[in-house]
Amino acid sequence: MDLLKQSIDMAALYEKNPKVKAILLAGSVSKNLQDEHSDIELHILWSIPPTDHERKSPIEQINGTILSYHAYEDEEWSEAYLTRDGVKFEISSFLVETVERFVSDVVDQHDTDYDKQCIIASIHDGVSLCGEEKISEWKNRVAAYPSELTERMISENLWLGNRWNNREALLKRQDWLMLYDVLCGVQMKLFGVLFGLNRMYVHHPVFKWMENNIERMEIKPENLHARMNKTWIGDPASGVKELEGLIEEVMELVEEYHPGLDISEQKNSIEYVK
């Protein structure tokens, strides 16, 4: 099934509304990474808030089935629906002024907020289906990843949290649920550091498409994907040891590429084991 064509056809229905100023194809389809499990993510950018009728009208025109429907929350309207062919659409609607502010927050103010970065990543990597001029303007603004954002991503994410210091106790107690929650949290922190090092905007709050994004990285530990997987597969003690090694190598990369960045407090925190 041609998901790109379905995206274009659906965007054409939204574009009929004069309040719609731009439409952006995001997610796996925009990157040509779709598989049999993929849905279609569209960002609809409005000049003024959409009504319920305006949000539902395109769905009704294709006799779609609404799966979820959310009122305005966290500066976004969202809904999901199925077409008659079983294709799932995930719609996120924003005001143009909201996206303008998010761009300024991340690019000018170096805000590390992942929800905002996800929008910026969609602009950076996404495909314009409507409002080419506006989306091109935003693409130009986010094209250069700010060096100050790199340093903030590194500094903030190297604080791995106090629970990492308890890893040996968790192993000894065989407290597996908490241990693996800690391992997952630390892995996501390391990804935050690596995304900053590689000047990549965070595209998903829990780093979906891990293997593909590791391939895009130029600065990373050797065999990163396989070693991340090893954290979860096999003996838990070996997984913890593997993650300890990755943390050490990531800190070495930070010191190599950003020698002027003071991470001494983070290193002291990481080295403490309870």
C-alpha positions in Angstrom: 0.0 0.0 0.0 1.4 3.4 -1.0 1.4 5.3 2.3 2.9 8.4 0.7 0.1 8.7 -1.8 -2.5 8.2 1.0 -0.8 11.0 2.9 -1.0 13.3 -0.1 -4.6 12.5 -0.7 -5.6 13.0 2.9 -3.7 16.3 3.1 -5.6 17.6 0.1 -8.8 17.3 2.1 -7.4 19.3 5.0 -6.0 21.9 2.6 -9.5 22.8 1.5 -10.0 24.6 4.8 -8.6 28.2 4.5 -7.5 28.1 8.2 -5.0 25.4 7.4 -1.7 27.1 6.6 0.6 24.2 6.3 0.7 20.4 6.5 3.7 18.4 7.3 4.2 14.6 6.8 6.2 13.3 9.8 7.2 9.9 11.3 8.5 6.9 9.5 6.7 7.6 6.2 8.5 10.9 5.8 11.8 9.1 6.2 10.9 6.2 4.0 11.3 3.8 7.0 7.7 2.5 6.9 6.9 -1.1 7.4 3.8 -3.2 7.7 3.1 -1.8 11.2 3.5 1.9 10.2 0.8 4.5 10.4 0.8 8.0 8.8 1.6 11.0 11.0 0.4 14.4 9.8 1.0 17.7 11.5 -1.8 20.2 10.6 -0.9 23.8 11.2 -3.8 26.2 11.7 -4.0 30.0 11.7 -6.7 30.0 14.4 -8.1 27.1 16.5 -10.0 24.4 14.6 -13.5 23.5 15.6 -14.6 20.0 16.2 -16.4 20.0 12.9 -13.3 21.1 11.0 -11.2 18.4 12.7 -13.8 15.7 11.9 -14.9 16.7 8.5 -11.9 15.2 6.6 -12.5 11.9 8.5 -16.2 11.9 7.6 -15.4 12.5 3.9 -13.4 9.2 3.7 -15.9 7.4 6.0 -13.1 6.9 8.5 -13.4 5.4 12.0 -12.2 7.5 14.8 -10.0 5.6 17.3 -9.1 8.4 19.7 -10.1 12.1 19.9 -8.5 14.6 22.3 -9.4 18.2 23.1 -6.8 20.9 23.2 -4.0 19.8 25.6 -0.4 20.8 25.9 -0.8 23.2 23.0 -2.0 20.4 20.6 -5.2 18.9 19.3 -4.8 15.2 18.4 -6.9 12.4 16.9 -6.3 9.0 15.4 -8.5 7.2 12.8 -8.6 4.3 10.4 -9.5 4.6 6.7 -11.7 2.0 5.0 -8.5 0.3 3.8 -7.3 0.0 7.4 -4.6 2.7 7.2 -4.2 4.4 10.5 -3.7 8.2 10.6 -2.2 10.0 13.6 -3.1 13.7 13.4 -1.4 16.4 15.5 -2.8 19.9 15.1 -0.9 23.1 16.2 -1.4 26.8 15.8 1.2 28.3 13.5 2.2 30.7 16.3 2.8 27.7 18.6 5.2 26.2 16.2 6.9 29.5 15.7 7.5 29.7 19.4 8.8 26.1 19.7 11.3 26.9 16.9 12.4 30.0 18.8 12.6 28.1 22.1 14.8 25.3 20.7 16.9 27.2 18.2 17.3 30.6 19.9 16.8 29.7 23.6 18.4 26.2 23.4 15.4 24.6 25.2 16.1 20.8 25.6 12.4 19.9 26.0 11.8 16.7 24.1 8.2 17.5 23.1 9.4 20.7 21.5 12.4 19.0 19.9 10.1 16.4 18.4 8.3 19.1 16.5 11.6 20.6 15.4 12.8 17.2 14.3 9.6 16.8 12.2 10.3 20.1 10.5 13.9 19.2 9.9 13.2 15.7 8.5 9.5 16.0 7.4 7.9 16.4 4.0 5.8 19.5 3.1 2.4 18.6 1.8 0.9 22.1 2.0 2.3 25.5 2.8 5.7 25.0 1.2 6.8 28.6 1.8 6.2 28.5 5.6 7.7 25.0 6.0 10.8 26.0 4.0 11.2 29.0 6.3 11.1 26.8 9.3 13.4 24.2 7.7 16.0 27.0 7.1 15.7 28.1 10.8 16.3 24.7 12.2 18.9 23.5 9.7 21.9 24.5 11.9 21.8 22.7 15.2 23.0 25.2 17.9 26.2 24.4 19.7 24.7 25.7 22.9 21.9 23.1 22.6 24.6 20.4 22.2 26.2 21.5 25.5 22.9 21.6 27.3 21.9 18.1 26.0 25.2 16.7 27.2 25.3 18.4 30.6 21.7 17.6 31.5 21.7 14.0 30.3 24.9 13.1 32.0 23.0 13.3 35.3 22.0 9.7 35.2 20.0 9.8 38.5 20.6 8.4 41.9 19.1 5.0 41.2 22.0 4.2 38.9 24.2 4.3 41.9 22.1 1.5 43.4 22.7 -0.9 40.6 24.9 -3.4 42.5 22.4 -3.6 45.3 19.6 -4.2 42.8 21.6 -7.0 41.2 22.4 -8.6 44.6 18.7 -8.4 45.6 17.5 -9.6 42.2 15.2 -6.7 42.1 14.7 -7.1 38.4 11.8 -4.8 37.7 13.5 -1.8 39.3 16.9 -2.7 37.8 15.6 -2.9 34.2 13.7 0.3 34.7 17.0 1.9 35.8 18.8 0.4 32.8 16.2 1.8 30.4 16.4 5.2 31.9 20.2 5.3 31.7 20.1 4.2 28.1 17.7 7.0 27.2 20.0 9.5 29.0 23.0 8.2 27.0 20.9 8.7 23.8 20.2 12.3 24.9 23.9 12.9 25.2 24.6 11.2 21.8 21.9 13.1 20.1 23.4 16.3 21.4 26.9 15.3 20.4 25.7 14.4 16.9 23.6 17.6 16.6 20.4 15.6 16.0 17.1 16.9 17.3 15.3 14.3 19.4 12.6 12.9 17.2 10.7 10.8 19.7 10.5 11.1 23.5 11.6 7.4 24.0 14.0 7.3 21.0 12.0 5.2 18.6 13.9 3.7 15.5 17.0 3.2 17.6 19.0 1.3 15.0 18.3 3.8 12.3 19.3 6.7 14.4 22.5 5.0 15.6 23.4 4.5 11.9 23.0 8.3 11.4 25.4 9.1 14.2 29.0 9.9 13.4 30.1 10.2 17.0 29.4 7.1 19.0 31.0 4.1 20.8 31.9 1.1 18.6 29.2 -1.4 18.0 26.7 0.7 19.9 23.5 -1.0 18.7 24.7 -4.5 19.5 26.0 -3.4 22.9 22.8 -1.6 23.8 20.9 -4.8 22.9 23.3 -6.8 25.1 22.1 -4.8 28.1 18.8 -6.6 27.8 19.7 -10.0 26.6 21.4 -12.6 28.8 22.8 -12.3 32.2 21.7 -9.1 34.1 25.2 -8.6 35.6 26.8 -8.7 32.1 24.2 -6.1 30.9 25.1 -3.8 33.8 28.8 -4.2 33.0 28.2 -3.4 29.3 26.3 -0.3 30.2 29.0 0.8 32.5 31.5 0.5 29.7 29.2 2.5 27.3 28.9 5.3 29.9 32.7 5.5 30.2 33.1 5.7 26.5 30.4 8.3 26.0 32.1 10.5 28.6 35.4 10.1 26.8 33.7 11.2 23.6 32.3 14.2 25.3 35.8 15.1 26.6 37.3 14.6 23.1 34.8 16.7 21.2 33.9 19.3 23.9 37.1 19.6 26.0 36.0 22.9 27.4 32.7 21.6 28.9 32.9 21.0 32.6 31.3 17.6 33.4 33.3 16.9 36.6 30.3 16.9 38.9 28.4 14.5 36.6 31.4 12.2 36.5 31.7 12.2 40.3 28.0 11.4 40.6 28.3 8.5 38.0 31.3 7.0 39.8 29.6 6.7 43.1 28.2 3.2 43.7 26.1 2.4 46.8 
